[in-house]
Amino acid sequence: MSGTTTAAAALRRRAAGAGANRWVVLVVLCVSLLLVAVDATVLHVAVPAVTEDLRPGAMELLWIVDAYPLVCASLLILFGTLGDRVGRRRVLLLGYALFGVASGMAALADNAQVLIVARAMLGVGGAMIMPATLSILRQVFPDRRERALAIGVWSAVAAVGAAVGPLLGGFLLEHFWWGSVFLVNIPLMLVSLPVGRILLPESKGDGRGPWDVVGALMAAAGLFAVVFGVKRLGSGEDVTGPATVLPLLAGAALIAAFVRRQRRRAHPLIDLKMFARPAFSTSVGCIVLAMLALVGLELIAAQYLQLVLGLSPLETGLRLLPLTFAAMAAGLAGARMLRRFGPRRMVCAGFCLTAAAVVALTAMGGKDNCALLLTGFVLLGFGLETTLFGAYESMLSEAPPEQAGGAAAIGETSYQLGAGIGIALLGSVMNAAYAPGLSGVPGVPARASTAASHSLGEAYEVAAQLGGPAGAALRHAARHSFVHGLHVTLLVSAGLLLLGAAMALRLPRVMQCEPAAAVDLPAPREAAEPRVSGLKV
């Protein structure tokens, strides 16, 4: 019986790969990913315009910004595993529709509450789209060599989306109102929905046993609480208060209960045995560490460029573009590097290259050094994308095809958690190294020094209020302390990256490619029929 099930699953995979034009499918999936990646960052430059128009309170503004990533991160496992059950293409197309409706709702929002709800709906749509793109890619490219190339293109598009978001938002705000940053999604959705329905093949897991609804809700609630607590830690406000500690404890308890429930079920939502495979668990850990370094460093680098070097937001974005271009190049070259060097050496070398770039950037000071920044950002982008590519490819290849949605959701959740933890951890290190340098500045009252110790931006505001020699002294001390804190943070990041390099030594030495030559042949009639019937949503 098990042999028949395995043969049927292989037949479905062969039909998915042979019956569809794989590379056209890849283009459709990349457009989906680009949309979600752009929407994650496009709002950042529109916050001042939204604040001026809708007049949200401090808490409302926080939820306008955070509702999307919070909801998206918490629902990735729910919708990733649901796609394994009911069909990944079906979940993806529903995500398209919801994303389009939510975009229109956000663009036309006339108060903060409506915008928060719309952003949360965008998070639901994003959680339906993101794991589906990777799991369909896993299904359509059964040959690992072709899949590696496809993941390289996929990851390069993700890097482009993250960088294009602020630039696109800035362009739209110069010519239109702030709602245009959401309205631009609708034409893309109107094209993606019918094209995806026609071109994308349907695929699902083996469907054994009922879908664990209670487990899915436990995972969603636990992840929401953990990500919320981590974001509170990263904000630096009331980090030991109940609003931060209680969500973290509740989230950890729910996730622990979810893990215990999955171990006891005959047909679990996520097969935790995947984590027993060294390549899978190591890849997940590498994704967390890589994102921890990337997001924290990008945030601090942006502050350095604007507040220390005095660059405008547009100039800051342009300075960070080499990082994005280097990441694109690493994604496109990733498949060739993986075949030549193997997962272990590729991921380990990526971590080491990133650590070297981070150490080199400790030479940054109070004056602009274009050559140093260009070199450091290029090495940083190439090294991190090399690491992420190798880790994602190894993780996805280690997962059973019937668990592709759950594996993709685990990878994306690791990505989101790493980003949140990176902001919290590196931000805390930065603050701890920055604040002591502002105590005892000559001529500056203790109250002013305390207010200035929160951030460099606040220090500049306090210095402007003081004026005269005291203000100038405080401003100079704040800049000096920030640069010192930046150096300490970079060294901590380098240590974490070297830890990732040591972890990567558990990955396989060579890229093991299963034979899949039959996928390139036309599908036989009996194998093609399930794919045709699966075109109906």
NUMI-573055 format. One record per residue (C-alpha): x, y, z; residue in one letter. Coordinates in pm, whole numbers, plus 50000, padded with zeros to 5 digits. Layout:
[atom [X Y Z] 'A']
...
***
This chain:
[atom [50000 50000 50000] 'M']
[atom [50280 50238 50091] 'S']
[atom [50454 50153 49764] 'G']
[atom [50139 50249 49572] 'T']
[atom [50114 50578 49763] 'T']
[atom [50479 50657 49695] 'T']
[atom [50439 50579 49326] 'A']
[atom [50128 50798 49306] 'A']
[atom [50311 51085 49475] 'A']
[atom [50601 51048 49233] 'A']
[atom [50355 51048 48943] 'L']
[atom [50196 51373 49066] 'R']
[atom [50536 51537 49103] 'R']
[atom [50635 51427 48753] 'R']
[atom [50309 51562 48612] 'A']
[atom [50359 51896 48786] 'A']
[atom [50708 51933 48647] 'G']
[atom [50646 51802 48297] 'A']
[atom [50298 51936 48230] 'G']
[atom [50381 52300 48305] 'A']
[atom [50647 52520 48157] 'N']
[atom [50866 52533 48463] 'R']
[atom [51036 52860 48381] 'W']
[atom [50711 53041 48305] 'V']
[atom [50583 52916 48639] 'V']
[atom [50898 53054 48801] 'L']
[atom [50826 53398 48652] 'V']
[atom [50473 53394 48795] 'V']
[atom [50603 53289 49137] 'L']
[atom [50870 53560 49132] 'C']
[atom [50611 53828 49053] 'V']
[atom [50414 53705 49356] 'S']
[atom [50721 53725 49578] 'L']
[atom [50818 54068 49444] 'L']
[atom [50477 54204 49536] 'L']
[atom [50498 54078 49894] 'V']
[atom [50861 54190 49939] 'A']
[atom [50789 54540 49809] 'V']
[atom [50484 54579 50031] 'D']
[atom [50688 54488 50339] 'A']
[atom [50906 54800 50300] 'T']
[atom [50712 55046 50081] 'V']
[atom [50521 55195 50377] 'L']
[atom [50836 55306 50560] 'H']
[atom [50878 55626 50359] 'V']
[atom [50503 55698 50369] 'A']
[atom [50474 55706 50750] 'V']
[atom [50517 56087 50777] 'P']
[atom [50245 56147 50514] 'A']
[atom [50011 55894 50681] 'V']
[atom [50071 56061 51018] 'T']
[atom [49994 56406 50879] 'E']
[atom [49674 56293 50705] 'D']
[atom [49517 56042 50946] 'L']
[atom [49655 56181 51275] 'R']
[atom [49699 55839 51441] 'P']
[atom [49797 55809 51807] 'G']
[atom [50135 55666 51904] 'A']
[atom [49993 55315 51956] 'M']
[atom [49788 55333 51635] 'E']
[atom [50096 55437 51436] 'L']
[atom [50288 55145 51583] 'L']
[atom [50017 54902 51471] 'W']
[atom [49995 55060 51125] 'I']
[atom [50363 54973 51075] 'V']
[atom [50372 54639 51261] 'D']
[atom [50035 54481 51176] 'A']
[atom [50160 54347 50842] 'Y']
[atom [50479 54168 50961] 'P']
[atom [50316 54049 51285] 'L']
[atom [50017 53885 51116] 'V']
[atom [50224 53753 50826] 'C']
[atom [50485 53587 51047] 'A']
[atom [50226 53430 51278] 'S']
[atom [50020 53271 50997] 'L']
[atom [50297 53128 50777] 'L']
[atom [50281 52779 50930] 'I']
[atom [49901 52777 50927] 'L']
[atom [49871 52855 50556] 'F']
[atom [50182 52663 50454] 'G']
[atom [50042 52341 50598] 'T']
[atom [49690 52422 50475] 'L']
[atom [49834 52440 50122] 'G']
[atom [49977 52090 50167] 'D']
[atom [49622 51971 50244] 'R']
[atom [49388 52161 50010] 'V']
[atom [49628 52258 49731] 'G']
[atom [49913 52507 49721] 'R']
[atom [49795 52682 49406] 'R']
[atom [49448 52726 49556] 'R']
[atom [49590 52895 49867] 'V']
[atom [49818 53111 49652] 'L']
[atom [49532 53234 49433] 'L']
[atom [49316 53310 49736] 'L']
[atom [49612 53504 49875] 'G']
[atom [49629 53704 49552] 'Y']
[atom [49260 53796 49579] 'A']
[atom [49283 53894 49946] 'L']
[atom [49601 54095 49884] 'F']
[atom [49429 54294 49609] 'G']
[atom [49118 54366 49818] 'V']
[atom [49326 54467 50120] 'A']
[atom [49543 54696 49905] 'S']
[atom [49237 54883 49782] 'G']
[atom [49105 54908 50137] 'M']
[atom [49438 55048 50264] 'A']
[atom [49465 55299 49980] 'A']
[atom [49118 55441 50052] 'L']
[atom [49140 55429 50434] 'A']
[atom [49012 55751 50593] 'D']
[atom [49113 55672 50951] 'N']
[atom [49385 55482 51135] 'A']
[atom [49161 55192 51243] 'Q']
[atom [49065 55104 50885] 'V']
[atom [49430 55121 50779] 'L']
[atom [49535 54888 51063] 'I']
[atom [49269 54634 50961] 'V']
[atom [49379 54660 50597] 'A']
[atom [49743 54609 50692] 'R']
[atom [49646 54302 50894] 'A']
[atom [49456 54166 50591] 'M']
[atom [49765 54228 50378] 'L']
[atom [49957 54020 50633] 'G']
[atom [49707 53735 50592] 'V']
[atom [49743 53755 50213] 'G']
[atom [50122 53763 50240] 'G']
[atom [50119 53455 50466] 'A']
[atom [49915 53271 50201] 'M']
[atom [50147 53376 49918] 'I']
[atom [50499 53341 50061] 'M']
[atom [50518 52969 50156] 'P']
[atom [50310 52875 49852] 'A']
[atom [50570 53023 49614] 'T']
[atom [50849 52812 49764] 'L']
[atom [50645 52492 49795] 'S']
[atom [50519 52515 49435] 'I']
[atom [50878 52582 49325] 'L']
[atom [50986 52269 49513] 'R']
[atom [50717 52070 49332] 'Q']
[atom [50771 52210 48982] 'V']
[atom [51151 52164 48994] 'F']
[atom [51207 51806 49119] 'P']
[atom [51559 51803 48978] 'D']
[atom [51784 51960 49241] 'R']
[atom [52018 52126 48992] 'R']
[atom [51735 52308 48819] 'E']
[atom [51574 52382 49155] 'R']
[atom [51895 52544 49278] 'A']
[atom [51892 52780 48980] 'L']
[atom [51523 52857 49040] 'A']
[atom [51585 52933 49409] 'I']
[atom [51871 53161 49304] 'G']
[atom [51637 53363 49084] 'V']
[atom [51372 53357 49359] 'W']
[atom [51614 53491 49622] 'S']
[atom [51748 53758 49385] 'A']
[atom [51392 53881 49329] 'V']
[atom [51340 53894 49708] 'A']
[atom [51649 54115 49741] 'A']
[atom [51524 54344 49464] 'V']
[atom [51182 54375 49626] 'G']
[atom [51321 54476 49963] 'A']
[atom [51533 54749 49802] 'A']
[atom [51275 54870 49552] 'V']
[atom [51008 54924 49821] 'G']
[atom [51144 55249 49970] 'P']
[atom [51251 55385 49629] 'L']
[atom [50911 55311 49474] 'L']
[atom [50738 55461 49777] 'G']
[atom [50946 55778 49753] 'G']
[atom [50871 55817 49383] 'F']
[atom [50496 55769 49432] 'L']
[atom [50485 56013 49725] 'L']
[atom [50650 56282 49514] 'E']
[atom [50371 56261 49255] 'H']
[atom [50063 56118 49433] 'F']
[atom [49905 56081 49779] 'W']
[atom [50020 55822 50030] 'W']
[atom [49748 55570 49931] 'G']
[atom [49923 55519 49597] 'S']
[atom [50185 55299 49768] 'V']
[atom [49905 55044 49821] 'F']
[atom [49704 55111 49507] 'L']
[atom [49997 55005 49286] 'V']
[atom [49939 54645 49403] 'N']
[atom [49597 54615 49241] 'I']
[atom [49701 54609 48869] 'P']
[atom [49963 54345 48949] 'L']
[atom [49704 54134 49129] 'M']
[atom [49455 54169 48843] 'L']
[atom [49720 54024 48611] 'V']
[atom [49864 53764 48851] 'S']
[atom [49531 53606 48947] 'L']
[atom [49415 53490 48599] 'P']
[atom [49770 53415 48481] 'V']
[atom [49838 53208 48794] 'G']
[atom [49508 53022 48755] 'R']
[atom [49598 52923 48399] 'I']
[atom [49970 52852 48431] 'L']
[atom [50037 52728 48783] 'L']
[atom [50003 52354 48842] 'P']
[atom [49811 52232 49146] 'E']
[atom [49993 52017 49399] 'S']
[atom [49930 51895 49751] 'K']
[atom [50068 51650 50006] 'G']
[atom [49955 51293 50064] 'D']
[atom [49650 51413 50261] 'G']
[atom [49671 51141 50526] 'R']
[atom [49464 51215 50835] 'G']
[atom [49263 51530 50920] 'P']
[atom [49416 51875 50916] 'W']
[atom [49505 51975 51274] 'D']
[atom [49304 52298 51307] 'V']
[atom [49372 52331 51681] 'V']
[atom [49746 52285 51626] 'G']
[atom [49748 52542 51346] 'A']
[atom [49575 52798 51569] 'L']
[atom [49816 52721 51857] 'M']
[atom [50113 52781 51626] 'A']
[atom [49962 53105 51495] 'A']
[atom [49884 53242 51844] 'A']
[atom [50224 53137 51980] 'G']
[atom [50418 53292 51694] 'L']
[atom [50212 53612 51711] 'F']
[atom [50290 53649 52082] 'A']
[atom [50662 53575 52036] 'V']
[atom [50706 53811 51741] 'V']
[atom [50511 54082 51925] 'F']
[atom [50733 54042 52232] 'G']
[atom [51049 54047 52022] 'V']
[atom [50935 54366 51850] 'K']
[atom [50872 54522 52193] 'R']
[atom [51227 54429 52291] 'L']
[atom [51359 54590 51973] 'G']
[atom [51170 54914 52042] 'S']
[atom [51370 54963 52362] 'G']
[atom [51061 55072 52559] 'E']
[atom [50953 54892 52876] 'D']
[atom [51161 54586 52785] 'V']
[atom [51112 54431 53130] 'T']
[atom [50748 54531 53169] 'G']
[atom [50449 54295 53153] 'P']
[atom [50356 54414 52800] 'A']
[atom [50684 54260 52680] 'T']
[atom [50745 53969 52917] 'V']
[atom [50392 53822 52920] 'L']
[atom [50361 53786 52539] 'P']
[atom [50704 53620 52526] 'L']
[atom [50615 53374 52803] 'L']
[atom [50270 53301 52660] 'A']
[atom [50411 53256 52311] 'G']
[atom [50686 53022 52432] 'A']
[atom [50429 52815 52624] 'A']
[atom [50197 52788 52323] 'L']
[atom [50481 52686 52091] 'I']
[atom [50599 52425 52343] 'A']
[atom [50243 52290 52367] 'A']
[atom [50224 52286 51986] 'F']
[atom [50546 52083 51962] 'V']
[atom [50422 51835 52224] 'R']
[atom [50089 51801 52040] 'R']
[atom [50261 51734 51706] 'Q']
[atom [50478 51461 51858] 'R']
[atom [50172 51278 51990] 'R']
[atom [49961 51289 51674] 'R']
[atom [49965 51007 51421] 'A']
[atom [49934 51261 51138] 'H']
[atom [50099 51582 51261] 'P']
[atom [50056 51923 51106] 'L']
[atom [50436 51947 51071] 'I']
[atom [50653 51639 51078] 'D']
[atom [50904 51736 51348] 'L']
[atom [51120 51444 51238] 'K']
[atom [51249 51682 50971] 'M']
[atom [51445 51859 51246] 'F']
[atom [51622 51531 51322] 'A']
[atom [51789 51564 50983] 'R']
[atom [52110 51764 51043] 'P']
[atom [52089 51942 50708] 'A']
[atom [51733 52065 50773] 'F']
[atom [51779 52185 51132] 'S']
[atom [52117 52339 51050] 'T']
[atom [51974 52525 50752] 'S']
[atom [51696 52671 50967] 'V']
[atom [51951 52788 51224] 'G']
[atom [52167 52944 50953] 'C']
[atom [51867 53138 50816] 'I']
[atom [51796 53279 51164] 'V']
[atom [52158 53386 51219] 'L']
[atom [52196 53536 50871] 'A']
[atom [51877 53743 50905] 'M']
[atom [51973 53844 51257] 'L']
[atom [52291 54001 51121] 'A']
[atom [52138 54148 50805] 'L']
[atom [51839 54337 50947] 'V']
[atom [52017 54470 51255] 'G']
[atom [52315 54589 51051] 'L']
[atom [52097 54753 50784] 'E']
[atom [51904 54943 51050] 'L']
[atom [52218 55069 51223] 'I']
[atom [52388 55146 50890] 'A']
[atom [52092 55359 50783] 'A']
[atom [52114 55557 51110] 'Q']
[atom [52488 55602 51066] 'Y']
[atom [52454 55729 50710] 'L']
[atom [52179 55977 50796] 'Q']
[atom [52265 56096 51147] 'L']
[atom [52646 56076 51151] 'V']
[atom [52731 56147 50787] 'L']
[atom [52428 56374 50734] 'G']
[atom [52301 56206 50415] 'L']
[atom [51940 56249 50300] 'S']
[atom [51703 55947 50294] 'P']
[atom [51741 55922 49915] 'L']
[atom [52122 55939 49938] 'E']
[atom [52108 55673 50212] 'T']
[atom [51900 55445 49991] 'G']
[atom [52144 55491 49704] 'L']
[atom [52441 55409 49931] 'R']
[atom [52272 55082 50032] 'L']
[atom [52195 54982 49672] 'L']
[atom [52535 54810 49620] 'P']
[atom [52436 54569 49898] 'L']
[atom [52122 54479 49703] 'T']
[atom [52303 54443 49369] 'F']
[atom [52564 54218 49531] 'A']
[atom [52285 54006 49681] 'A']
[atom [52123 53975 49337] 'M']
[atom [52453 53863 49186] 'A']
[atom [52501 53602 49460] 'A']
[atom [52148 53470 49404] 'G']
[atom [52198 53434 49030] 'L']
[atom [52540 53268 49073] 'A']
[atom [52424 53053 49366] 'G']
[atom [52332 52742 49169] 'A']
[atom [52674 52724 49003] 'R']
[atom [52853 52782 49334] 'M']
[atom [52642 52517 49506] 'L']
[atom [52726 52256 49241] 'R']
[atom [53095 52338 49256] 'R']
[atom [53152 52381 49631] 'F']
[atom [52861 52199 49796] 'G']
[atom [52630 52327 50073] 'P']
[atom [52883 52306 50356] 'R']
[atom [53159 52511 50198] 'R']
[atom [52916 52752 50034] 'M']
[atom [52725 52847 50349] 'V']
[atom [53037 52847 50565] 'C']
[atom [53221 53070 50315] 'A']
[atom [52923 53304 50298] 'G']
[atom [52923 53349 50675] 'F']
[atom [53301 53403 50682] 'C']
[atom [53289 53656 50398] 'L']
[atom [53012 53846 50577] 'T']
[atom [53209 53843 50903] 'A']
[atom [53513 53980 50721] 'A']
[atom [53301 54258 50570] 'A']
[atom [53158 54345 50911] 'V']
[atom [53504 54361 51070] 'V']
[atom [53627 54582 50783] 'A']
[atom [53336 54821 50846] 'L']
[atom [53465 54887 51197] 'T']
[atom [53700 55133 51026] 'A']
[atom [53399 55364 50975] 'M']
[atom [53435 55688 51166] 'G']
[atom [53287 56033 51183] 'G']
[atom [53385 56116 50823] 'K']
[atom [53254 55970 50499] 'D']
[atom [53466 55698 50340] 'N']
[atom [53295 55603 50015] 'C']
[atom [53544 55334 49913] 'A']
[atom [53521 55157 50249] 'L']
[atom [53141 55167 50256] 'L']
[atom [53112 55046 49896] 'L']
[atom [53350 54756 49953] 'T']
[atom [53194 54661 50285] 'G']
[atom [52835 54670 50158] 'F']
[atom [52920 54469 49844] 'V']
[atom [53093 54197 50047] 'L']
[atom [52812 54206 50303] 'L']
[atom [52538 54162 50042] 'G']
[atom [52721 53890 49850] 'F']
[atom [52817 53695 50161] 'G']
[atom [52474 53705 50325] 'L']
[atom [52287 53612 50008] 'E']
[atom [52530 53324 49949] 'T']
[atom [52452 53202 50300] 'T']
[atom [52075 53242 50265] 'L']
[atom [52073 53075 49924] 'F']
[atom [52265 52770 50041] 'G']
[atom [52056 52739 50357] 'A']
[atom [51719 52773 50179] 'Y']
[atom [51816 52527 49907] 'E']
[atom [51942 52268 50156] 'S']
[atom [51634 52307 50378] 'M']
[atom [51391 52272 50089] 'L']
[atom [51575 51976 49937] 'S']
[atom [51583 51791 50270] 'E']
[atom [51207 51822 50322] 'A']
[atom [50981 51549 50179] 'P']
[atom [50782 51677 49877] 'P']
[atom [50450 51616 50055] 'E']
[atom [50572 51844 50338] 'Q']
[atom [50693 52122 50105] 'A']
[atom [50440 52377 50229] 'G']
[atom [50523 52317 50594] 'G']
[atom [50898 52328 50523] 'A']
[atom [50866 52653 50329] 'A']
[atom [50660 52800 50614] 'A']
[atom [50929 52699 50865] 'I']
[atom [51193 52868 50651] 'G']
[atom [50993 53189 50614] 'E']
[atom [50908 53192 50986] 'T']
[atom [51278 53153 51066] 'S']
[atom [51345 53445 50834] 'Y']
[atom [51091 53666 51015] 'Q']
[atom [51204 53562 51363] 'L']
[atom [51568 53620 51275] 'G']
[atom [51485 53968 51152] 'A']
[atom [51292 54053 51470] 'G']
[atom [51554 53909 51703] 'I']
[atom [51828 54090 51509] 'G']
[atom [51667 54430 51563] 'I']
[atom [51610 54354 51933] 'A']
[atom [51952 54203 52006] 'L']
[atom [52177 54433 51805] 'L']
[atom [51968 54735 51903] 'G']
[atom [52019 54645 52271] 'S']
[atom [52394 54603 52218] 'V']
[atom [52406 54937 52040] 'M']
[atom [52219 55116 52319] 'N']
[atom [52434 54956 52589] 'A']
[atom [52753 55075 52418] 'A']
[atom [52614 55419 52323] 'Y']
[atom [52456 55544 52647] 'A']
[atom [52762 55546 52882] 'P']
[atom [52948 55792 52659] 'G']
[atom [52693 56066 52731] 'L']
[atom [52735 56076 53108] 'S']
[atom [52948 56354 53250] 'G']
[atom [52966 56574 52939] 'V']
[atom [53101 56914 53058] 'P']
[atom [52831 57180 53090] 'G']
[atom [52543 56940 53012] 'V']
[atom [52280 56884 53288] 'P']
[atom [52224 56526 53401] 'A']
[atom [51860 56534 53285] 'R']
[atom [51966 56638 52935] 'A']
[atom [52227 56362 52924] 'S']
[atom [51966 56104 53025] 'T']
[atom [51727 56219 52753] 'A']
[atom [52007 56216 52496] 'A']
[atom [52111 55861 52588] 'S']
[atom [51798 55708 52429] 'H']
[atom [51910 55757 52069] 'S']
[atom [52131 55975 51851] 'L']
[atom [51827 56148 51703] 'G']
[atom [51704 56249 52049] 'E']
[atom [52056 56361 52141] 'A']
[atom [52054 56602 51846] 'Y']
[atom [51717 56740 51955] 'E']
[atom [51839 56795 52313] 'V']
[atom [52159 56956 52183] 'A']
[atom [51955 57196 51970] 'A']
[atom [51746 57294 52274] 'Q']
[atom [52056 57353 52489] 'L']
[atom [52238 57555 52225] 'G']
[atom [52575 57723 52280] 'G']
[atom [52889 57536 52391] 'P']
[atom [52689 57282 52596] 'A']
[atom [52478 57185 52294] 'G']
[atom [52786 57157 52073] 'A']
[atom [52961 56941 52334] 'A']
[atom [52661 56712 52367] 'L']
[atom [52629 56676 51991] 'R']
[atom [52999 56590 51956] 'H']
[atom [52984 56337 52243] 'A']
[atom [52671 56176 52098] 'A']
[atom [52828 56130 51754] 'R']
[atom [53143 55987 51908] 'H']
[atom [52945 55749 52132] 'S']
[atom [52730 55634 51840] 'F']
[atom [53034 55547 51632] 'V']
[atom [53180 55359 51931] 'H']
[atom [52853 55172 51976] 'G']
[atom [52850 55091 51605] 'L']
[atom [53196 54936 51631] 'H']
[atom [53093 54721 51930] 'V']
[atom [52777 54609 51751] 'T']
[atom [52973 54515 51440] 'L']
[atom [53213 54303 51644] 'L']
[atom [52921 54124 51814] 'V']
[atom [52770 54063 51472] 'S']
[atom [53099 53921 51347] 'A']
[atom [53103 53678 51640] 'G']
[atom [52748 53562 51561] 'L']
[atom [52838 53517 51194] 'L']
[atom [53140 53304 51285] 'L']
[atom [52907 53098 51505] 'L']
[atom [52693 53049 51195] 'G']
[atom [53002 52939 51000] 'A']
[atom [53075 52675 51265] 'A']
[atom [52711 52563 51255] 'M']
[atom [52728 52527 50876] 'A']
[atom [52992 52255 50914] 'L']
[atom [52703 52013 50984] 'R']
[atom [52569 52059 50629] 'L']
[atom [52643 51796 50360] 'P']
[atom [52978 51828 50189] 'R']
[atom [52844 51779 49836] 'V']
[atom [52520 51859 49657] 'M']
[atom [52342 51526 49619] 'Q']
[atom [52124 51537 49306] 'C']
[atom [51855 51275 49268] 'E']
[atom [51798 51157 48909] 'P']
[atom [51499 51336 48752] 'A']
[atom [51561 51309 48380] 'A']
[atom [51207 51190 48318] 'A']
[atom [51068 51528 48424] 'V']
[atom [51189 51688 48103] 'D']
[atom [50992 51445 47889] 'L']
[atom [50629 51503 47788] 'P']
[atom [50395 51370 48054] 'A']
[atom [50198 51057 47973] 'P']
[atom [49824 51098 47942] 'R']
[atom [49739 50927 48269] 'E']
[atom [49991 51142 48456] 'A']
[atom [49880 51465 48296] 'A']
[atom [49511 51428 48378] 'E']
[atom [49536 51508 48750] 'P']
[atom [49714 51835 48665] 'R']
[atom [49442 51940 48418] 'V']
[atom [49163 51866 48664] 'S']
[atom [49359 52058 48925] 'G']
[atom [49325 52381 48725] 'L']
[atom [48989 52443 48891] 'K']
[atom [49006 52648 49213] 'V']
***
